[in-house]
Amino acid sequence: MAGEASASAGGELDARSRRILSLFDQLERESIDLHTFFEFVGGNPPAAREAVLDAVAALAKRSLLAADRGGDFFRRTEEGRLALAGPRDITLYTREGCHLCDEARTQILSIIGEFGAQLHEVDIDDDPALNDRYTNDVPVILVGRKMVAQHRLDGMRLRRELQEAKRLQ
């Protein structure tokens, strides 16, 4: 069962791993314990519990989950959230007081309705890894998992990316 938790060669997630990562949104929690994963993802039979443990371990190894608060709690990393991102999900990495971020947000909000896209804003100052990665580069805009802009947003490029994503669905 351990192989069931690992991703395919293309890096895609299996159904159990997707359920584990999506549980954070479903329950609207930042941290989830193993017992909750068992309850919502696997059940109580020993084999099911083992499969959930294997999946959690595999997700942690891929840095999609991280240990949280000691014990058996885990939090989904930003990479874990992005692993579930759909092709028309827009991520805006921002920080408070950033005028370029405000401009990008305004542009994005004027475009997303045309494509049925969703905007997810992430303040990089709330995540040390994102802060290290993007501290001098906000705003950073991703469509799905693809970076489409940094510093300044080209509205036409964003439209093209969203049109292509819509066409492929």
Buried (B, 14 or more C-beta within 10 A) or exposed (E): EEEEBBBEEEEEBBEBBBBBBBBBEEEEBEBBBBEBBBEBBBEEEEEBBEBBBBBBBBBBEBEBBBEBEEEBBBBBBBBBBBBBBEBBBBBBBBBEEBEBBEEBBEBBEEBBEEBEBEBEBBBBBEBEEBBEBBEEEBBBBBBBBEEBBBEEBEEEEBEEBBEEBBEEE
